[in-house]
Amino acid sequence: MSLENEIKNILNDFESATPETIIDVLNQIKLHFKSALISEYLQGKIQKIRDSDDEQEKMKQCKALLPYFDWYLQGL
């Protein structure tokens, strides 16, 4: 499945996505940023999600990163 399709699937049905799936997609998006600063910032956010033990908190943090999905779809 293409990255674009994965993003659309998550955006269309966020509630059924897992934090691991969302992190995987964010890691793929991160590679497309032209600014190392943005990539490093996103990596920090991803690490914070991974470090959390609370699934609800992980999903809350993942939801806050959904604008990255929109940016990717709009062509960064």
N, CA and C of each residue as an Amber inpcrd file, in Angstrom:
protein
   228
   0.8610000  -1.1750000   0.0000000   0.0000000   0.0000000   0.0000000
   0.9040000   1.2350000   0.0000000   0.5180000   2.2160000  -0.7830000
   1.3150000   3.4380000  -0.8490000   1.1580000   4.2550000   0.4290000
   2.1290000   5.1030000   0.6650000   2.0830000   5.9640000   1.8500000
   0.8410000   6.8400000   1.8100000   0.5160000   7.3580000   0.6540000
  -0.6820000   8.1970000   0.5120000  -1.9380000   7.4370000   0.9220000
  -2.0480000   6.2000000   0.4930000  -3.2180000   5.3920000   0.8500000
  -3.2500000   5.0680000   2.3390000  -2.0830000   4.7960000   2.9210000
  -2.0230000   4.5340000   4.3660000  -2.5000000   5.7520000   5.1470000
  -2.0500000   6.9330000   4.7230000  -2.4510000   8.1740000   5.3920000
  -3.9580000   8.3660000   5.2840000  -4.5000000   8.1840000   4.0940000
  -5.9420000   8.3620000   3.8970000  -6.7420000   7.3740000   4.7370000
  -6.2680000   6.1380000   4.8190000  -6.9660000   5.1350000   5.6360000
  -6.9950000   5.5410000   7.1030000  -5.8790000   6.0410000   7.6030000
  -5.8290000   6.4640000   9.0010000  -6.7220000   7.6810000   9.2210000
  -6.6730000   8.6430000   8.3170000  -7.5050000   9.8330000   8.4600000
  -8.9950000   9.5030000   8.3880000  -9.3490000   8.5280000   7.5530000
 -10.7530000   8.1480000   7.4050000 -11.2780000   7.3360000   8.5820000
 -10.3890000   6.6170000   9.2670000 -10.8230000   5.7720000  10.3820000
  -9.7700000   5.7880000  11.4860000  -9.5580000   6.9590000  12.0500000
  -8.5120000   7.1410000  13.0650000  -8.7220000   6.2270000  14.2660000
  -9.9540000   6.0380000  14.6720000 -10.2520000   5.2640000  15.8800000
  -9.7910000   3.8090000  15.7770000  -9.7090000   3.2600000  14.5870000
  -9.2910000   1.8630000  14.4650000  -7.7900000   1.7220000  14.2130000
  -7.1050000   2.8330000  14.0250000  -5.6540000   2.7880000  13.8200000
  -4.9460000   2.5660000  15.1550000  -3.8260000   1.8830000  15.1030000
  -3.0310000   1.6740000  16.3150000  -1.9240000   2.7280000  16.3710000
  -1.4530000   3.0380000  17.5650000  -0.3360000   3.9790000  17.6710000
   0.8860000   3.5200000  16.8690000   1.1200000   2.2160000  16.8200000
   2.2590000   1.6890000  16.0880000   2.1260000   1.9720000  14.5860000
   0.9230000   1.8180000  14.0620000   0.6820000   2.1030000  12.6490000
   0.8870000   3.5830000  12.3620000   0.3740000   4.4130000  13.2280000
   0.5050000   5.8580000  13.0510000   1.9700000   6.2670000  13.1260000
   2.7110000   5.7140000  14.0770000   4.1370000   6.0110000  14.2010000
   4.8910000   5.5700000  12.9570000   4.5510000   4.4100000  12.4330000
   5.1990000   3.9170000  11.2110000   5.0000000   4.9070000  10.0660000
   3.7900000   5.3970000   9.9070000   3.4900000   6.3610000   8.8480000
   4.2180000   7.6800000   9.1060000   4.2390000   8.1310000  10.3500000
   4.9540000   9.3710000  10.6820000   6.4460000   9.2400000  10.3720000
   7.0160000   8.0770000  10.6400000   8.4280000   7.8520000  10.3180000
   8.6700000   7.9310000   8.8120000   7.7300000   7.4570000   8.0270000
   7.8600000   7.5490000   6.5710000   7.7180000   8.9980000   6.1000000
   6.7870000   9.7280000   6.6860000   6.5870000  11.1340000   6.3360000
   7.8300000  11.9420000   6.6900000   8.4150000  11.6350000   7.8340000
   9.5800000  12.3680000   8.3340000  10.7030000  12.4100000   7.2960000
  10.8420000  11.3670000   6.5250000  11.9030000  11.2870000   5.5150000
  11.7140000  12.2840000   4.3800000  10.5110000  12.8190000   4.2230000
  10.2060000  13.7260000   3.1090000  10.3940000  15.2010000   3.4500000
  10.6370000  15.5110000   4.7070000  10.8180000  16.9130000   5.0730000
  12.1700000  17.4130000   4.5890000  12.1950000  18.6250000   4.0980000
  13.4370000  19.2260000   3.6140000  14.2450000  19.8220000   4.7560000
  13.6010000  20.1130000   5.8620000  14.2590000  20.7220000   7.0110000
  14.6030000  19.6510000   8.0510000  15.8740000  19.5720000   8.4050000
  16.2960000  18.6220000   9.4330000  15.6710000  18.9830000  10.7760000
  15.4600000  20.2560000  11.0070000  14.8770000  20.7080000  12.2710000
  13.4620000  20.1470000  12.4580000  12.6730000  20.1760000  11.3990000
  11.3120000  19.6290000  11.4710000  11.3640000  18.1240000  11.6900000
  12.2490000  17.4390000  10.9830000  12.3890000  15.9900000  11.1430000
  12.7980000  15.6270000  12.5670000  13.7280000  16.3960000  13.1390000
  14.1730000  16.1390000  14.5010000  13.0440000  16.4060000  15.5000000
  12.2800000  17.4600000  15.2750000  11.1460000  17.7700000  16.1450000
  10.1320000  16.6230000  16.1230000   9.8120000  16.1580000  14.9170000
   8.8590000  15.0640000  14.7860000   9.4070000  13.7940000  15.4300000
  10.6940000  13.5390000  15.2880000  11.2950000  12.3640000  15.9150000
  11.1520000  12.4250000  17.4310000  11.3030000  13.6030000  18.0030000
  11.1190000  13.7720000  19.4440000   9.6950000  13.4560000  19.8660000
   8.7280000  13.9050000  19.0680000   7.3180000  13.6220000  19.3640000
   7.0330000  12.1210000  19.2510000   7.6060000  11.4900000  18.2390000
   7.4260000  10.0410000  18.0570000   8.0090000   9.2910000  19.2500000
   9.1820000   9.6970000  19.6990000   9.8120000   9.0370000  20.8360000
   8.9770000   9.1930000  22.1000000   8.3760000  10.3600000  22.2730000
   7.5180000  10.5870000  23.4360000   6.3290000   9.6230000  23.4190000
   5.7670000   9.3880000  22.2450000   4.6580000   8.4380000  22.1160000
   5.1330000   7.0390000  22.4650000   6.2760000   6.6500000  21.9260000
   6.8120000   5.3100000  22.2020000   7.1000000   5.1020000  23.6830000
   7.5380000   6.1490000  24.3570000   7.9060000   6.0330000  25.7650000
   6.6970000   5.9340000  26.6910000   5.5340000   6.3250000  26.2160000
   4.3300000   6.3060000  27.0380000   3.8140000   4.8730000  27.2040000
   3.3460000   4.5690000  28.4000000   2.7640000   3.2520000  28.6780000
   1.2440000   3.2640000  28.5690000   0.6550000   4.4350000  28.5230000
  -0.7920000   4.6020000  28.5110000  -1.2970000   4.6840000  27.0660000
  -2.1090000   3.7070000  26.6600000  -2.6110000   3.6580000  25.2830000
  -3.4600000   4.8780000  24.9320000  -4.2720000   5.3430000  25.8860000
  -5.1000000   6.5260000  25.6240000  -4.2310000   7.7520000  25.4000000
  -3.1800000   7.8800000  26.1710000  -2.2550000   9.0120000  26.0150000
  -1.5350000   8.9210000  24.6700000  -1.1550000   7.7110000  24.2730000
  -0.5080000   7.5210000  22.9700000  -1.4250000   8.0030000  21.8490000
  -2.6910000   7.6050000  21.9180000  -3.6330000   8.0010000  20.8680000
  -3.8690000   9.5090000  20.8790000  -3.9120000  10.1000000  22.0540000
  -4.0760000  11.5450000  22.1640000  -2.8980000  12.2620000  21.5070000
  -1.6970000  11.7820000  21.7700000  -0.5060000  12.3800000  21.1740000
  -0.4560000  12.1370000  19.6640000  -0.8840000  10.9600000  19.2360000
  -0.9330000  10.6670000  17.7970000  -1.9110000  11.6070000  17.0920000
  -3.0590000  11.8280000  17.7200000  -4.0650000  12.7070000  17.1250000
  -3.5170000  14.1220000  16.9420000  -2.6830000  14.5600000  17.8660000
  -2.0840000  15.8950000  17.7730000  -1.1160000  16.0070000  16.5940000
  -0.6500000  14.8700000  16.0860000   0.3040000  14.8810000  14.9790000
  -0.3550000  14.6650000  13.6120000  -1.6740000  14.5730000  13.5820000
  -2.3730000  14.3710000  12.3150000  -2.1410000  15.4870000  11.2900000
  -1.8570000  16.7200000  11.6890000  -1.5590000  17.7350000  10.6660000
  -0.3920000  17.3590000   9.7570000   0.5340000  16.5470000  10.2650000
   1.6260000  16.0850000   9.4030000   1.0820000  15.2480000   8.2500000
   0.0300000  14.5020000   8.4830000  -0.5950000  13.7070000   7.4240000
  -1.1660000  14.6430000   6.3540000  -1.8640000  15.6810000   6.8120000
  -2.4380000  16.6470000   5.8740000  -1.3490000  17.3410000   5.0630000
  -0.2700000  17.7310000   5.7370000   0.8310000  18.4000000   5.0360000
   1.4190000  17.5070000   3.9630000   1.5700000  16.2160000   4.2780000
   2.1120000  15.2970000   3.2930000   1.1840000  15.2140000   2.0810000
  -0.1090000  15.0850000   2.3420000  -1.0670000  14.9650000   1.2470000
  -1.1260000  16.2250000   0.3900000  -0.8120000  17.3650000   1.0010000
  -0.8230000  18.6340000   0.2640000   0.5030000  18.9080000  -0.4430000
   1.4550000  18.0180000  -0.2700000   2.7320000  18.1640000  -0.9710000
   3.8240000  18.7930000  -0.1370000   3.7030000  18.7380000   1.1660000
   4.6920000  19.3090000   2.0840000   5.0140000  20.7020000   1.6280000
